[in-house]
Amino acid sequence: MTKLKLGPIANDKPVRITVELPAVLHRDLTDYGRLLAEGGTPIEPAKLIVPMLERFITTDRGFAKARRAPQVQS
């Protein structure tokens, strides 16, 4: 089994968004969804975006540090 950063994708009620992706990124997301499915039905790229963004934000130390810092009002 390939070790991927994302775990199982929750089957949540989707919210429709529109976003343009470079073709290379779309192909990468398609491959990622195929690998994450482990031989089952591939996960479509749109369902990967939210978990990937959540994972990115929760592991971004600079973002966490900036978020904890007191906000200076002008």
Secondary structure, DSSP 4 states (H G I P E B T S, - for coil): ----S--PPP-PPP--------HHHHHHHHHHHHHHTTTSSPPPHHHHHHHHHHHHHHH-HHHHHHHHSPPPP-
